[in-house]
């Protein structure tokens, strides 16, 4: 089910020239004897999806080959253009010493579409998303300022998170930040870092980034499991979430404090974003860590075609005959796109947990929060602690 959701978002958001392109009407090829025309070539250069069935099977005829002792007999019934055409469409009889799934694919023109999307829209719009998020938060801070504790501080600290909860959070946060930085280096380094620092310096940086990225990913996946098990019960939707949302979480207007349980609606959105996008990133990441062993998209596209999803959004049927390289390319693109979205969400989370709200960072640094902070931002949770007699056992600190 997760792969279906993932691929559905991919279909809507990527706009890759897989099958969404308009198919141009077939030109008149009578003048060329059925061979491709200038219009075919120009349409292909424009990135249009042309119908090239007329040439896919034109790869020679071994049965009509001349005898080996005759002129041209050594060609085996196929001319050089026909041989290259068979390689182009992956129908040639290729033997390789490597038995890997991609070893006999010698020409994979879909790689150019992947490269152009990776070096163009992916970097451009991904960068805009991150910079735009930072800019919006900066504007919000200038307008709203830091969210202060409105009431008088009591100096009494309440236990917010236990040690293992904080460990799991920082394991997840630290690994994600490392993965984000090393991933951006791998994605954008060729375009931005090589022109600045040169090939040699970037080579060392890229090798180190790749090693960190591949190995730290396991810590991220383990932490994801820890966080889910620890907090899933506290992040289920409740009626109080509706009121919290209707009042803008109290962050838009001073003195407004909607009731909330241990996690408010905004934190629940963060939690489920981290879980859903984190699992998606992990699955596509495993596909990249173990090349050609975890194909994700051909099967998913087949299911989406069966459900009629592409037709609902005006697209042709999605391709289901994907080469091993295309599977890897789609995994890499999806991995990066979801990572960009999650990075933007985490930037907002970091802002509200540090600069944006007074006292919020204490919860994950020491595990303790000011009693007045708990009353204002998580009143339902604090009332539950009081009822259980757990709100008065923490140490006192001098009120500021």
C-alpha positions in Angstrom: 0.0 0.0 0.0 2.8 2.4 0.8 4.4 1.9 -2.6 1.1 2.6 -4.2 0.8 5.9 -2.3 4.4 6.7 -3.1 4.0 6.1 -6.8 0.7 8.0 -6.9 2.4 11.1 -5.5 5.2 10.5 -8.0 2.8 10.4 -10.9 1.1 13.6 -9.8 4.2 15.5 -8.8 7.1 14.5 -11.0 5.8 15.2 -14.5 8.6 13.2 -15.9 8.5 12.5 -19.6 7.7 8.8 -19.1 4.2 8.6 -20.5 2.6 11.9 -19.7 3.9 13.5 -22.9 1.6 14.0 -25.8 2.0 11.5 -28.5 2.5 13.3 -31.8 0.6 12.0 -34.8 2.6 9.7 -37.0 4.1 11.6 -40.0 3.9 10.3 -43.6 6.8 8.0 -44.1 6.0 6.9 -47.6 8.8 9.1 -49.0 11.4 7.3 -46.9 10.2 3.8 -47.5 8.9 3.6 -43.9 12.2 4.8 -42.3 12.2 7.7 -39.9 11.8 11.2 -41.3 13.2 14.6 -40.4 10.0 15.3 -38.5 10.6 12.1 -36.3 14.1 13.4 -35.4 12.9 16.9 -34.6 10.0 15.6 -32.5 12.3 13.5 -30.5 14.7 16.4 -30.0 11.7 18.5 -28.7 11.2 15.8 -26.1 7.9 14.6 -27.6 6.8 11.0 -27.2 6.8 9.6 -30.7 5.5 6.3 -31.9 8.6 4.4 -33.0 7.1 1.0 -33.3 7.9 1.3 -37.1 11.6 0.9 -36.3 11.7 -1.2 -33.1 11.5 -4.5 -35.0 13.7 -3.4 -37.9 16.8 -5.1 -36.6 17.7 -7.4 -39.4 16.6 -10.9 -40.5 19.1 -13.7 -39.8 17.1 -16.1 -42.0 17.7 -14.1 -45.1 21.4 -13.6 -44.4 23.9 -14.4 -47.1 26.1 -17.5 -46.9 29.2 -17.0 -44.7 31.4 -17.3 -47.8 29.4 -14.7 -49.7 29.8 -10.9 -49.7 28.4 -9.4 -46.5 27.8 -12.9 -45.2 29.6 -12.1 -41.9 27.0 -9.6 -41.0 24.6 -12.4 -40.2 21.6 -10.7 -41.8 21.9 -7.4 -39.9 23.6 -4.2 -41.0 25.4 -2.0 -38.6 22.4 0.4 -38.2 20.2 -2.6 -37.5 22.6 -3.9 -34.9 22.7 -0.5 -33.2 18.9 -0.3 -33.3 18.7 -3.7 -31.6 21.0 -2.4 -28.9 19.0 0.8 -28.7 15.8 -1.1 -28.0 17.4 -3.8 -25.8 16.5 -6.6 -28.2 20.0 -7.6 -29.2 21.4 -11.0 -28.2 24.1 -9.7 -25.8 26.3 -12.0 -23.7 28.3 -10.5 -20.8 30.7 -12.0 -18.3 28.8 -10.3 -15.5 25.5 -11.9 -14.8 24.0 -8.9 -13.1 20.5 -7.7 -14.1 21.8 -4.6 -15.9 24.9 -6.1 -17.5 23.3 -6.7 -20.9 21.6 -3.3 -21.2 24.2 -1.4 -23.3 22.1 1.6 -24.3 19.5 3.2 -22.0 18.4 6.5 -23.4 16.0 7.0 -20.5 19.1 8.0 -18.5 19.2 11.3 -20.3 15.7 12.2 -19.1 16.7 11.2 -15.6 19.9 13.3 -15.8 18.1 16.4 -17.2 15.4 16.2 -14.5 18.0 15.6 -11.8 20.2 18.5 -12.8 17.3 20.8 -13.7 13.9 20.8 -12.0 14.9 18.6 -9.1 17.7 20.9 -7.9 16.0 24.1 -8.9 12.6 23.5 -7.2 14.1 21.5 -4.3 16.4 24.5 -3.6 13.5 26.9 -3.9 11.5 24.8 -1.4 14.2 24.9 1.2 15.1 28.6 0.8 11.4 29.6 0.6 10.7 27.8 3.8 13.5 29.6 5.6 12.4 32.9 4.1 8.8 32.4 5.3 9.9 31.5 8.8 12.1 34.6 8.9 9.1 36.8 7.9 6.9 35.1 10.4 9.5 35.7 13.1 9.7 39.4 12.2 6.0 39.7 12.4 5.1 37.5 15.4 8.3 37.4 17.3 9.2 34.7 19.7 6.2 33.0 21.4 6.8 33.7 25.1 5.4 32.1 28.2 2.5 34.5 29.0 1.8 33.6 32.6 4.2 34.0 35.6 6.8 31.2 35.8 6.5 29.0 38.8 10.0 27.7 38.9 8.6 24.2 39.0 9.8 21.8 36.3 7.6 19.0 34.9 9.0 15.8 33.4 8.2 16.0 29.7 10.3 13.2 28.1 12.3 10.4 29.7 15.9 9.6 28.8 15.2 7.0 26.2 12.6 9.2 24.5 15.2 12.0 24.2 17.9 9.5 23.0 15.5 8.3 20.3 14.7 11.8 19.2 18.3 12.9 19.0 19.3 9.7 17.2 16.6 10.4 14.6 17.4 14.1 14.4 21.1 13.8 14.2 21.1 11.0 11.6 18.6 12.9 9.5 20.6 16.1 9.5 23.7 14.2 8.5 21.8 12.5 5.7 20.3 15.8 4.6 23.7 17.5 4.3 25.5 14.6 2.7 22.6 14.1 0.3 22.6 17.7 -0.8 26.4 17.4 -1.4 25.9 14.4 -3.5 23.0 15.9 -5.5 24.2 19.5 -5.9 28.0 19.2 -5.6 28.7 18.7 -9.3 26.7 21.9 -10.1 27.8 24.2 -7.2 30.8 22.8 -5.4 33.1 21.7 -8.2 33.1 25.1 -9.9 34.0 26.6 -6.5 36.5 24.2 -4.9 37.6 22.1 -7.9 37.4 18.4 -8.8 40.0 17.1 -6.4 38.6 18.8 -3.3 35.1 17.7 -4.2 36.2 14.2 -4.8 37.3 13.8 -1.2 34.2 15.5 0.0 31.9 13.3 -2.2 33.6 10.0 -1.1 33.3 11.0 2.6 29.7 12.1 2.1 28.7 8.9 0.4 30.3 6.8 3.1 28.5 8.8 5.8 25.2 8.7 3.9 25.2 5.0 3.4 26.1 4.1 6.9 24.2 6.7 8.9 21.0 5.6 7.1 20.8 2.5 9.3 20.8 4.7 12.5 17.9 6.8 10.9 15.9 3.7 10.2 16.4 2.3 13.7 15.5 5.6 15.3 12.4 5.8 13.1 11.2 2.5 14.7 12.0 3.7 18.2 10.1 7.0 17.7 7.1 5.2 16.2 6.8 2.7 19.0 7.3 5.3 21.7 4.9 8.0 20.5 2.3 6.5 18.1 -0.3 6.1 20.8 0.1 9.9 21.7 -0.2 11.0 18.1 -3.6 9.5 17.2 -6.2 12.1 16.2 -8.5 13.5 18.9 -11.3 16.0 19.2 -9.0 18.6 20.9 -7.0 18.7 17.6 -9.9 20.3 15.8 -10.1 23.2 18.3 -6.3 23.5 18.2 -6.3 23.9 14.5 -9.3 26.3 14.5 -7.3 28.6 16.8 -4.2 28.4 14.8 -2.4 26.5 17.5 -2.1 29.7 19.5 1.0 30.8 17.5 -0.8 33.4 15.5 -2.1 35.6 18.3 -0.6 36.3 21.7 -2.5 35.0 24.7 -4.3 32.2 22.9 -3.7 28.7 24.2 -5.9 26.0 22.8 -6.1 22.8 24.9 -3.8 20.0 23.8 -2.7 16.6 25.0 0.9 15.5 25.2 1.2 16.3 21.5 -0.9 19.0 19.8 -2.2 18.8 16.3 0.8 20.5 14.8 3.2 18.1 16.5 1.0 15.2 15.3 1.3 16.4 11.7 5.1 16.5 12.2 5.1 13.0 13.7 3.1 11.4 10.9 5.1 13.4 8.2 8.3 12.0 9.7 6.9 8.5 9.8 5.3 8.4 6.4 8.0 10.3 4.5 10.8 8.6 6.6 9.5 5.1 5.7 9.3 6.2 2.0 12.8 7.6 2.1 14.0 4.4 3.8 12.4 2.1 1.3 13.8 4.0 -1.7 17.1 4.3 0.1 17.3 0.5 0.5 16.6 0.1 -3.2 19.6 2.3 -3.8 21.8 0.6 -1.2 21.2 -2.8 -2.9 21.2 -1.9 -6.6 18.8 -3.9 -8.9 17.6 -6.1 -6.0 14.5 -4.1 -4.9 12.6 -2.9 -8.0 9.8 -0.7 -6.8 8.1 1.0 -9.7 7.2 -1.4 -12.4 5.0 -3.4 -10.1 3.5 -0.3 -8.6 2.8 1.3 -12.0 1.1 -1.9 -13.1 -1.2 -1.6 -10.1 -1.9 2.0 -10.7 -2.7 1.3 -14.3 -5.1 -1.5 -13.2 -6.8 1.0 -10.9 -7.1 3.5 -13.7 -5.3 6.3 -11.8 -3.3 7.7 -14.8 -6.5 8.0 -16.8 -8.1 10.0 -14.0 -5.5 12.7 -14.2 -5.4 12.7 -18.0 -2.3 10.6 -18.5 -1.5 7.6 -20.7 -0.8 4.2 -19.0 2.4 4.2 -17.0 5.3 2.1 -18.4 5.6 -1.3 -16.7 8.5 -2.6 -18.8 11.3 -0.7 -17.0 14.9 -1.5 -17.4 17.0 -2.1 -14.2 18.6 1.3 -14.7 15.2 3.0 -15.0 14.1 1.4 -11.7 17.2 2.8 -10.0 16.7 6.2 -11.6 13.1 6.5 -10.4 14.2 5.4 -6.9 16.8 8.1 -6.8 14.4 10.8 -7.9 11.7 9.7 -5.5 14.3 9.5 -2.7 15.4 13.1 -3.4 11.9 14.5 -3.8 10.5 13.1 -0.6 13.7 14.1 1.2 13.3 17.7 0.1 9.7 17.8 1.4 10.8 16.3 4.7 13.7 18.7 5.0 11.3 21.6 4.6 9.1 20.2 7.3 12.0 19.6 9.7 13.3 23.2 9.2 9.9 24.4 10.4 10.1 22.0 13.3 13.5 23.1 14.3 12.4 26.8 14.2 9.4 26.3 16.5 11.4 24.1 18.9 14.3 26.6 19.3 14.0 30.2 18.2 10.2 30.3 17.7 9.0 29.3 21.2 10.4 30.0 24.6 10.9 26.8 26.7 10.3 24.4 23.9 13.9 23.2 23.5 14.1 22.3 27.2 11.8 19.3 26.6 14.4 17.6 24.5 17.5 18.9 26.1 16.8 18.2 29.8 13.5 16.4 29.5 11.9 19.0 31.9 9.7 21.9 31.0 8.4 24.9 33.1 5.1 24.2 34.7 3.5 27.3 33.3 4.7 26.3 29.8 3.0 22.9 30.2 -0.2 24.6 31.4 -0.3 27.0 28.4 0.7 24.7 25.6 -0.4 21.2 26.7 -3.1 21.8 29.3 -4.9 18.5 28.9 -1.6 16.6 29.3 -0.7 18.6 32.4 -4.2 18.0 33.9 -3.7 14.3 33.4 -0.4 14.5 35.2 -2.0 16.3 38.1 -4.8 13.7 38.3 -2.1 11.0 38.4 -0.1 12.9 41.0 2.9 13.1 38.6 3.1 16.9 38.2 4.7 17.7 41.5 7.6 15.4 41.7 10.2 17.3 39.6 12.8 19.6 41.0 12.3 23.2 41.5 14.4 25.9 39.9 14.5 29.6 40.5 11.9 31.4 38.4 13.3 34.0 36.1 
